[in-house]
Amino acid sequence: MYIFNAVMLMYCNIFQVVENSFSCALERSFLYHGRMYLSAWHICFHSNVFSKQIKVIIPLGDIDEIRRSQHAVINPAITIVLRMGAGGHGVPPLGSPDGRVRYMFASFWNRNHAIRTLERAAKNYHTMLEVEKKEKQQSELRASSSSLSKKHVKIPEESVPKKYQPFIQEDVLTGIYNDIFPTTAEQFYDLLLKDGSNFITEYRSSRKDTNLNMGQWHSADEYDGQVREITFRSLCNSPMCPPDTAMTEWQHLLLSDDKKNLVFETVQQAHDVPFGSYFEVHCRWSIETSGESSCSIDIKVGVHFKKWCVMQSKIKSGAINEYKKEVELMLQVARACINSTTPHNTNTDT
């Protein structure tokens, strides 16, 4: 894979990764030899013949047809026909009798391989759009449910059976922590998570996060238990990231009827980091009372990718390692909060 060079960035204006590139020629008054670059979203062509710069960008979403053709009878070519009303960007395209515009590329080293690659890219693009559409619907559902501004419509419970949505993607989770903690599940909720607790504020402050804005817990039709939304600015430790980034964290909790089991789930979205819109960090804390003043805590975390990107493996490992560090600090702050709010017994001689 190749990263777009400066020439490509001049007219793509976005960070993309080139998945394939081909030596070929664009048909105009004569063949302009250059190179075709293929990303997950665009087909781009660049030529510099006789110091004449020729650039073409074809969004994969505008392509109506990719077909085999011939240039000058003996030169196998590929013709890309765009949907009605689309025209690409760069040099003017060729016209067609039916009103659609087209681009013809010839002089490939292996025309058959190139056309199969282009067809596969167009198919993957439309598949990706469908996945993104579903992911967007899920994100909008979570965001609207976590906002107190949502207006609820009362529906008799007997008229519609309750069927709750999962708050996180369980299949991406991996275990990172399992140990005993000195509170019951109910105490964990009351002291650390309940509205009015200082735990989240103290934790974010210890991380030097800023601009914390925390919503109130409330019920949502889509999820069992309660949800809320918090926003803040968080420091970034990666050299590829800005000094800090805006963050949104959606939280969900469910305390069992007997108060012995607590599930606390979070979804984090970083807004200002590279590929930030491509992924979310999902986490689940499973807390179960194991004694009069103790519980077991099992923590799992994972990265859910809403879009494919070439940095997936690096993003995943980096996010999980970062969250492991967060858990250590989170539990340290949690113990301090509990010690400061729990009355200590003192023995006196009589």
N, C-alpha and C positions, 0 to 999 in steps of 0.2 A: 504494500500500500504506500502511496505517496501523499505527502501533505501538499496542498495547493501552494504553488510558488507565488511570488509577488505579482506576476502577470495575471494569474487567475484571480487573485484577490482583488485586483483593480476593478474587475467587472462583476465578480460574484458578491463582493461586499459582505460576505459572511464566512465564518469558519466552517469549512467542510473538509472531509477526507476523501481523497481520490481512491476509489476502489479498483479501477482499471484505467489504463490509458492505451491508445492505439496511434500508430503512425498512419496518417491517411491524408487525403486532399479534398478540399471543398470545391465543388464545381461552381464557377462563376463564368466570366468570359473565357477563362482557361482554368486549369486546376491549380489551386493554391495549396501547396503542401504545408502541412503543419502537424499538430497533434490534437487528438480528441481525448478529453478527460471525462471520466464517468464517476459521479458520486451517487449517494442514495437519493438525491433530489434533482440533479441536473445532468445534462449532457453539455459539455463545454468544448469549444474548439478555438485554437489559437494558431495563427500563422504570421510569419514575418518574412515575406518574400520580396526582394528588391526594396527592403526597408518600408514596405507597406504592411501596416498592422491590420490584421483581420481577426475579429473576435465574434464568437457566437455563443449565446447561452440558450439552451432549450430546456425549460422545466419539464420533468417527466410527466407531470400532470396535464400538460398541454398536448401530449402525443396521442394521436388518433390511430396511427398505423406505422409499423416499421416493416419495410419489405425489401426483398432482393431486387436489384435492378442492374442495368449495364450502362457504362459510359464508353462511348465510341466503340460499341459492339464487343470489343475484346477485353475491356477493363471492368471486372466485377465491382459493383457498387452497392451502397445501401441508401435507400431513400426514406427519409423520416417525414411523414405527413402529419401536420398538426390539425387539431380539431378546429372547426369553424369558428372564426373570430380570434384565434390565437395567432401570434406572429413571431414569437421568439424575441430575442434581444441581440443587438449587434448589427451585422451587415444585413441588408434586406434579403428576405428569402425569395425563392423562385415561386412563380404562380402555378396554379393548376386549373384545368377547365371547370372543375366543380366548385371553385372559389376557395378551396383550402390551400394553405401555403405549404411549401415543402423545402427540405434541404437534401442535397445529394452529396454523399461522401464516397470517394473512390480510392483506389491504390492502397488498399489494406494488404498487409502481409498475409492475413488469413481472414477473408471476408466472412466465411461461415462461422468461425469462432467468434468474430466480432458481433455479428448479428444475433447469435444466440445469447451472448453476454448482455447486449442491449435489451433484448426481449425479456430476459430474466430480471433485469434491473427495473423495467417498467412494471412487471408483474409484482415484484417485491414492494415497489413504491405504493401500489394500490392496496396491497395487503397491510402495509404499515399504516396507511391512512385509516383503515378500518379499525386496527388495534388502537391507534391514537384516539379515534372517536369514542371507543368504549372507555378508554382510560380517562378521557376528559369528562365523560359523564359520571364516572366514579368519583373523580376529584371534586367536581361540582356538587355532587351529592354530599360528600363528606364536609366540604366547606360550608354549604348551606345549612347542614344539620348542626354544625359546630357554632353557628352564629346565633346569638340571641335575638337578632332582628327578624328572624324567620317567623312568619305568622302561621300558627298551627290551626288546623281545622279539626274540630272535634267529630270523630266518627264513632258510633257505637261499637264496642269491642266485639259484640256477637256477630256483627255484619261482615267483618273482614278478619280472617284468621291471621294471627301475627306471624310474620315471616321476616326475620331480621337479616340485614346485610352484614357480611363480615367487614370489620373495620380495617383490617390489614391483610396483606397477602401472606398467608401462613407458609406457603411452599418455599418462600425465599429465606425463612428464618434459620439461624444456626445458633446452638447454645454457646454462651460465653461466660455464664456465671451460675453457680448453684451452691448455696450455703445457708447457714442458720442466722437469723437476725433477731435481736432482742425485743421484739414486740409481737403482739398477735396481729392477725390480718386486720381486725377492726381498729386496733390502735394505730396501725400503719396508715389507714385511711384517715382517721380522726386527726392525727398529729401532723401528717405530711401532705396529704392530698386534699383534704376538705377545704371548701371556701373559707378564707380567713387564715389559713396556715401560711407561715412565712418560709416554708421549705423551698419552694420554687424560686422565690425572690433571693433567698440566701445562696442558693446553689448558683443561680445566674450571676449574682454579684461576685462569688468566689472565682468564677470563670472570666470575670471582667467583661461580661456581656452587658449591653446597654439598651436603653429604650424599651424596657420590658413593659408589655401591655397584656394583661391576663384577663380573660373572660371568666364568666361564672359557669359553674356546672349546671347543666339543664338536660332534660330528657329530649330524645329525638325519635321520631316515628320509625326511622330506618334502622336504628341500632338499639340493642338491649342495653340497659344501664344509662349512664350519663356521658355527655360529651362537652368539651369546651375548646376554645382556640386561644393560643397565646402567640404573640409576635415579639421579636427582639432583634438586636443586631449582635452577631457573634464574631469573635476573632477567628481568623483563618490561619492555620499553621503550615499550609502547603505553599511552596514557592511559586506554583502555577496560579495561585488564587490572589485576589486583592487582600488588603489588610483585614477587612471585615466584610460581612455580608448580611443582608436582611434575611431573616428566617421566619418561617411560619411553622408552628407545631400544633397539630390537631391531636387532642387527647381524648381517650375513652376509658371509662372504668366501669366495672361491674362487681358489686359486692353481693355475695350469696345471701339468701334469706337468713341462714343461721350465723352470718357474719364471720364464718371461718375461712372463706375463700375469697380472694380479691384478684381480679384481673385488671391490670393497668397497661393500656396500649397507647403508643404514640406513632405519629407519622410526621416526619420532618421534611420540609422543602426549603432548600437553599436557593436564593433568588439571584445572587450576583456572581456565582462561581462558574467556571467553564462547564458547559453541558448541564447547568443547574436545573433546567426545565426537563431534562431527560430522565431524572431519577428521583426517588424518595427513599428515605431511610425509615424502615419499619421496625418497631420494637415491641416486645411483649414481656411484661413482668407478671409472673404467676406466683401469688403469695398465698401460702396455706398455713393456718395456725397449727403448731405442733406441740404446744405446751401452754401453761398458764401465762407465760410472758415471752413466748418465742414463736417464730414461724420460719418456714423454709421459703427461700426466694429463688426462683428459677428465671433467669433472664435470657432471652433470645433476641437476636437482631439480624437484619438482612437488608439488602438493597433491592428495591423493586424498580426495574427500568420501564418507563413509559414509552421510550423510544430506543431503538438500537443505536449504539455509538461505538466507535473503535476503542474507546478508553474504558470499556465496561469492566474488565478484569482489574485494572488499576484503581478505578473508582470504588469498586466493591471492597477490595482488600483495604484501601485507605479508610473508607467509611467505617468498616467493622473495627479496625485497629483503633481508630479515633474514639469510637463509642465505648470500647473496653476501658480506655482512660477515663472517659466521662463517668462510667459506672463506679470506678474506684472513688472518684471525687464525690459523686452523688451520694454514695453510701456513707462516706466520711461526714458530709454535711448533714445527712439524715440522722446519724448518731448524735451529732452535736445538737441538732434541733430537739431530739427526744430527751437528751440529758437536761436541756434548758427548760423544758416544759413539764417534765415528770418530777413530782415531789420526791425528795430523798428521805428515807426513813433514818432517823437518828436515835441511837440508844442512849438512854440516860440512867445513871445509877440512882436507886432509891434507897 
